[in-house]
């Protein structure tokens, strides 16, 4: 089958051929309908020595963990209500299915968990991908092509809002209008935040936030973010989400936060960073980290989209086939107006 293959850190992905996957017990094979490019993929592809806190990706790996597809094969002795032909979205982790963590939905903490697209199991930048049956959820029939690839980033935003213990009427500031920042805005508005303000150094991306739950947007290149925020909300934010994840962004979130408020770190910084502890100490902040969702949170994203209670399809700004994928991947490493770029293996070009 075709795949976009990682050869070496710092080099563009290469289109090549790898063996078709075979499902084991408890596993499925999906024909990939679409797979999104995640910021963590961009960082990992340039990680030469593991200094970013994650081990270097092995040569000849296939990334891609934001995917959806059609079930085309079911492994032996697999108990599942899914059948061939079903369209599904899958958690990018295969668990054992029997431990307390798997049974609670916290599959990422299973001791035998295998990550999909991060070096353990080849990911969704390919024609087919091997997934766990227990970690796969059926998509509604009315979902458009590629919509299921949004479930994973939406679940990250949901997890951030859950970890924030968001209360109705709270004032929110989200730093970063990328896919995770916009997904977080969707859920903050859904859970009743009074002000949901998104700031970004890219004016076009900040402006897009209004389509996804934000009540206001701030162009951080032209405006003093915290002063503008106070004009909008009348006070500093009750909750600040750092959805950027670069050195300095955590301290920025701490600086913006009000006394006795919450700072939620969602963006994954893969470099050493420093903060000034006196700031969160004297402000008595709750410093919270959000990483990965539960299976039931993944399912909630599907249900809320199905019921029309959230809207996310507009997050998809570009769709490319294999021929244009490596260039699209590299282009996302520099500032741009794109939000979510999908690989669609069946797409020409």
C-alpha positions as CSV (number, residue, x, y, z in Angstrom):
1,X,0.0,0.0,0.0
2,X,1.0,3.7,-0.3
3,X,2.2,5.6,2.7
4,X,3.9,8.9,3.5
5,X,7.1,7.6,5.2
6,X,9.3,9.3,7.7
7,X,12.9,8.6,6.8
8,X,14.9,11.0,8.9
9,X,14.4,14.0,11.2
10,X,14.5,17.3,9.2
11,X,13.7,15.6,5.9
12,X,10.4,15.8,4.1
13,X,8.1,12.8,4.2
14,X,8.5,10.4,1.2
15,X,5.7,8.7,-0.7
16,X,6.5,5.0,-0.8
17,X,5.1,1.5,-0.5
18,X,4.9,-0.6,2.6
19,X,3.2,-3.9,3.4
20,X,-0.5,-4.0,3.9
21,X,-1.4,-4.4,7.6
22,X,-3.0,-7.6,8.9
23,X,-5.4,-7.5,11.9
24,X,-4.7,-9.6,15.0
25,X,-7.2,-10.6,17.6
26,X,-9.2,-7.6,18.7
27,X,-8.1,-5.5,15.8
28,X,-9.5,-4.0,12.6
29,X,-8.1,-2.7,9.4
30,X,-9.5,0.6,8.1
31,X,-9.3,1.9,4.6
32,X,-8.3,5.5,5.5
33,X,-10.8,8.1,4.4
34,X,-8.9,11.0,5.8
35,X,-6.1,11.8,8.3
36,X,-5.3,15.2,9.7
37,X,-1.9,16.7,10.2
38,X,-1.3,17.4,13.9
39,X,1.2,19.9,15.4
40,X,2.8,17.1,17.3
41,X,3.6,15.3,14.0
42,X,5.3,18.4,12.8
43,X,7.4,18.7,15.9
44,X,8.3,15.0,16.0
45,X,9.4,15.0,12.3
46,X,12.1,17.5,13.3
47,X,13.1,15.8,16.6
48,X,16.7,14.6,16.0
49,X,17.7,13.4,19.4
50,X,14.8,13.1,21.7
51,X,15.6,16.4,23.4
52,X,12.0,17.5,23.1
53,X,10.9,15.0,25.7
54,X,9.8,12.2,23.3
55,X,12.1,9.6,21.8
56,X,13.1,10.2,18.2
57,X,10.9,8.6,15.6
58,X,12.3,5.5,14.1
59,X,13.3,5.7,10.4
60,X,10.6,4.3,8.0
61,X,7.8,5.0,10.5
62,X,4.4,6.2,9.3
63,X,2.8,9.0,11.3
64,X,-0.8,10.1,11.4
65,X,-3.1,9.7,14.5
66,X,-6.2,11.9,13.5
67,X,-8.0,9.5,11.1
68,X,-11.2,7.9,10.1
69,X,-12.0,5.2,7.7
70,X,-14.0,2.2,6.6
71,X,-13.7,-1.2,8.2
72,X,-12.4,-3.6,5.6
73,X,-11.1,-6.5,7.8
74,X,-11.8,-7.8,11.3
75,X,-9.1,-9.8,13.2
76,X,-9.7,-13.4,14.4
77,X,-11.6,-13.8,17.7
78,X,-12.6,-10.2,17.7
79,X,-15.8,-9.4,19.6
80,X,-17.3,-6.3,18.1
81,X,-20.6,-4.9,17.0
82,X,-18.8,-3.3,14.0
83,X,-18.9,-4.9,10.6
84,X,-17.1,-4.5,7.3
85,X,-18.3,-1.4,5.5
86,X,-18.9,0.6,8.7
87,X,-17.3,4.1,8.8
88,X,-15.5,4.7,12.1
89,X,-13.1,7.0,13.9
90,X,-10.6,5.3,16.2
91,X,-8.6,6.3,19.2
92,X,-4.9,6.3,18.1
93,X,-4.1,3.7,20.8
94,X,-4.6,0.0,21.0
95,X,-5.1,-1.2,24.6
96,X,-5.3,-4.7,26.1
97,X,-9.0,-4.3,26.6
98,X,-9.1,-6.0,30.0
99,X,-7.1,-3.9,32.5
100,X,-8.8,-1.3,34.8
101,X,-7.5,1.5,32.6
102,X,-8.9,0.2,29.4
103,X,-12.2,-0.7,31.1
104,X,-12.5,2.9,32.5
105,X,-11.8,4.4,29.0
106,X,-8.4,5.7,29.9
107,X,-6.7,3.6,27.2
108,X,-3.5,5.7,27.0
109,X,-2.6,4.4,30.5
110,X,-2.9,0.7,29.7
111,X,0.5,-0.8,30.4
112,X,0.5,-2.6,27.1
113,X,-0.9,0.3,25.1
114,X,0.5,0.7,21.5
115,X,0.3,4.2,20.0
116,X,-0.8,4.5,16.4
117,X,1.2,6.8,14.2
118,X,3.8,7.5,16.9
119,X,6.2,4.6,16.2
120,X,4.5,1.6,17.7
121,X,1.9,0.9,15.0
122,X,2.0,2.6,11.5
123,X,-0.5,5.5,11.4
124,X,-3.0,7.0,9.1
125,X,-0.7,8.6,6.5
126,X,-1.4,5.5,4.4
127,X,-4.0,3.7,2.4
128,X,-4.9,1.4,5.3
129,X,-4.3,1.5,9.1
130,X,-4.6,-1.1,11.9
131,X,-6.6,-0.1,14.9
132,X,-8.2,-1.6,18.0
133,X,-11.8,-2.7,17.7
134,X,-12.6,-1.6,21.3
135,X,-11.2,1.8,20.5
136,X,-13.2,2.3,17.3
137,X,-16.5,4.1,17.2
138,X,-19.1,4.0,14.4
139,X,-19.7,7.4,12.7
140,X,-23.2,8.6,11.8
141,X,-24.2,8.0,8.2
142,X,-24.6,11.7,7.5
143,X,-21.0,12.7,8.4
144,X,-19.3,14.2,5.4
145,X,-16.1,12.8,3.9
146,X,-13.2,13.4,6.4
147,X,-15.4,14.7,9.2
148,X,-14.4,11.8,11.3
149,X,-10.8,12.9,11.3
150,X,-11.9,15.9,13.4
151,X,-12.9,13.7,16.3
152,X,-9.4,13.3,17.7
153,X,-8.5,17.1,17.9
154,X,-12.0,17.9,19.1
155,X,-11.5,15.3,21.9
156,X,-8.3,17.1,22.9
157,X,-10.2,20.4,23.2
158,X,-12.9,18.6,25.2
159,X,-10.3,17.2,27.6
160,X,-8.9,20.6,28.1
161,X,-12.3,22.0,29.1
162,X,-13.0,19.0,31.4
163,X,-9.6,19.4,33.1
164,X,-10.3,23.1,33.6
165,X,-13.4,22.2,35.6
166,X,-15.0,25.0,33.5
167,X,-18.0,26.6,35.2
168,X,-20.9,28.5,33.4
169,X,-20.3,32.2,33.3
170,X,-16.5,32.0,33.6
171,X,-14.3,34.3,31.5
172,X,-11.9,32.4,29.2
173,X,-8.8,33.4,27.3
174,X,-7.3,31.0,24.8
175,X,-3.8,31.6,23.6
176,X,-3.4,30.1,20.1
177,X,-6.0,29.8,17.3
178,X,-4.7,26.5,15.8
179,X,-6.9,23.4,15.7
180,X,-6.5,22.7,19.4
181,X,-7.2,26.3,20.4
182,X,-10.3,26.4,18.2
183,X,-11.5,23.0,19.5
184,X,-11.1,24.3,23.0
185,X,-13.1,27.4,22.1
186,X,-15.9,25.2,20.8
187,X,-16.2,23.4,24.1
188,X,-15.8,26.4,26.3
189,X,-18.8,28.0,24.6
190,X,-20.7,24.7,24.8
191,X,-20.2,24.5,28.5
192,X,-21.4,28.1,29.1
193,X,-18.3,30.3,29.4
194,X,-19.5,34.0,29.3
195,X,-16.5,35.3,27.4
196,X,-14.4,33.1,25.1
197,X,-11.6,35.2,23.7
198,X,-8.9,33.8,21.4
199,X,-5.6,35.5,20.7
200,X,-3.1,34.6,18.0
201,X,-0.1,36.1,16.2
202,X,-1.8,35.3,12.9
203,X,-4.7,37.7,12.4
204,X,-6.5,35.4,9.9
205,X,-6.5,32.5,12.3
206,X,-7.6,34.6,15.2
207,X,-10.5,35.9,13.1
208,X,-11.6,32.4,12.3
209,X,-12.2,31.8,16.0
210,X,-15.6,33.6,15.8
211,X,-16.9,30.7,13.8
212,X,-16.1,28.2,16.5
213,X,-17.4,29.6,19.7
214,X,-15.2,32.6,20.4
215,X,-17.0,35.8,21.4
216,X,-14.0,37.9,20.5
217,X,-10.6,37.6,18.8
218,X,-7.4,39.5,19.5
219,X,-4.6,40.1,17.0
220,X,-1.6,39.7,19.2
221,X,0.7,41.4,16.7
222,X,-1.2,44.7,17.0
223,X,-2.9,44.7,20.4
224,X,-1.9,44.4,24.0
225,X,-3.6,41.1,24.7
226,X,-4.4,41.5,28.4
227,X,-5.4,45.2,28.1
228,X,-7.7,44.3,25.2
229,X,-9.1,41.4,27.1
230,X,-9.9,43.6,30.1
231,X,-11.8,46.0,27.7
232,X,-13.8,43.0,26.5
233,X,-14.5,41.2,29.7
234,X,-14.0,43.9,32.3
235,X,-11.4,41.9,34.2
236,X,-8.6,39.4,33.7
237,X,-9.7,35.9,32.7
238,X,-10.8,33.2,35.2
239,X,-9.3,30.5,32.9
240,X,-6.4,30.8,30.5
241,X,-5.6,28.0,28.1
242,X,-2.1,27.8,26.6
243,X,-2.8,26.1,23.3
244,X,0.5,27.1,21.7
245,X,3.1,25.0,23.5
246,X,6.3,26.9,22.8
247,X,9.0,28.2,25.3
248,X,7.5,31.2,27.0
249,X,3.8,30.5,26.3
250,X,3.2,29.0,29.7
251,X,4.7,32.1,31.5
252,X,2.6,34.2,29.2
253,X,-0.6,32.4,30.3
254,X,0.5,32.8,34.0
255,X,1.1,36.5,33.4
256,X,-2.4,37.0,31.9
257,X,-4.3,35.1,34.5
258,X,-6.3,36.7,37.3
259,X,-5.6,36.0,41.0
260,X,-7.1,32.7,42.2
261,X,-7.7,31.6,38.6
262,X,-6.8,28.6,36.5
263,X,-4.1,28.1,33.8
264,X,-4.5,25.0,31.6
265,X,-1.5,23.9,29.6
266,X,-2.8,22.1,26.4
267,X,-0.1,22.8,23.8
268,X,2.7,20.3,24.0
269,X,6.0,22.1,24.4
270,X,8.9,19.8,23.3
271,X,11.7,22.0,24.5
272,X,13.0,23.0,27.9
273,X,11.2,26.0,29.3
274,X,11.4,28.3,32.3
275,X,8.7,30.0,34.4
276,X,8.9,32.6,37.2
277,X,7.4,30.6,40.1
278,X,6.7,33.8,42.1
279,X,3.9,34.7,39.7
280,X,1.7,31.6,40.1
281,X,2.5,31.4,43.8
282,X,1.5,35.0,44.6
283,X,-1.5,34.7,42.4
284,X,-2.4,31.3,44.0
285,X,-3.1,29.9,40.6
286,X,-4.3,26.4,39.8
287,X,-1.8,25.1,37.2
288,X,-3.4,22.3,35.2
289,X,-2.1,20.1,32.4
290,X,-4.3,18.4,29.8
291,X,-3.1,15.7,27.5
292,X,-5.3,13.0,26.2
293,X,-9.0,12.1,26.3
294,X,-11.0,9.2,27.6
295,X,-12.8,6.9,25.2
296,X,-16.1,8.3,26.4
297,X,-14.9,11.8,25.6
298,X,-14.0,10.7,22.1
299,X,-17.6,9.3,21.8
300,X,-19.1,12.5,23.2
301,X,-17.5,14.4,20.3
302,X,-19.2,12.1,17.8
303,X,-22.6,12.5,19.6
304,X,-22.4,16.3,19.9
305,X,-21.6,16.6,16.2
306,X,-24.3,14.1,15.3
307,X,-26.9,16.1,17.2
308,X,-25.8,19.4,15.8
309,X,-24.9,20.7,19.2
310,X,-21.4,21.7,18.1
311,X,-20.1,22.6,14.6
312,X,-16.6,21.8,13.5
313,X,-16.5,21.0,9.7
314,X,-15.2,24.5,9.0
315,X,-12.0,23.6,10.7
316,X,-10.9,21.8,7.6
317,X,-9.2,24.3,5.4
318,X,-7.3,22.1,3.0
319,X,-7.6,18.5,1.6
320,X,-4.7,17.0,-0.4
321,X,-3.9,13.6,-1.9
322,X,-0.6,11.7,-1.6
323,X,1.1,13.6,-4.4
324,X,0.8,17.0,-2.6
325,X,1.0,15.7,1.0
326,X,4.7,16.1,1.7
327,X,4.6,19.7,0.5
328,X,1.5,20.4,2.5
329,X,3.1,18.9,5.6
330,X,6.2,21.0,5.3
331,X,4.2,24.2,4.6
332,X,2.5,23.9,8.0
333,X,5.9,24.3,9.8
334,X,5.8,28.0,9.0
335,X,3.0,30.6,9.9
336,X,0.0,30.3,7.6
337,X,-3.7,30.8,7.4
338,X,-4.5,27.1,7.4
339,X,-6.2,25.3,10.3
340,X,-6.7,21.6,9.7
341,X,-5.2,20.0,6.6
342,X,-6.4,16.5,5.7
343,X,-4.7,13.8,3.7
344,X,-7.3,12.0,1.6
345,X,-5.6,9.0,0.0
346,X,-8.3,8.6,-2.7
347,X,-7.9,12.3,-3.7
348,X,-6.0,13.0,-6.9
349,X,-3.0,15.3,-6.6
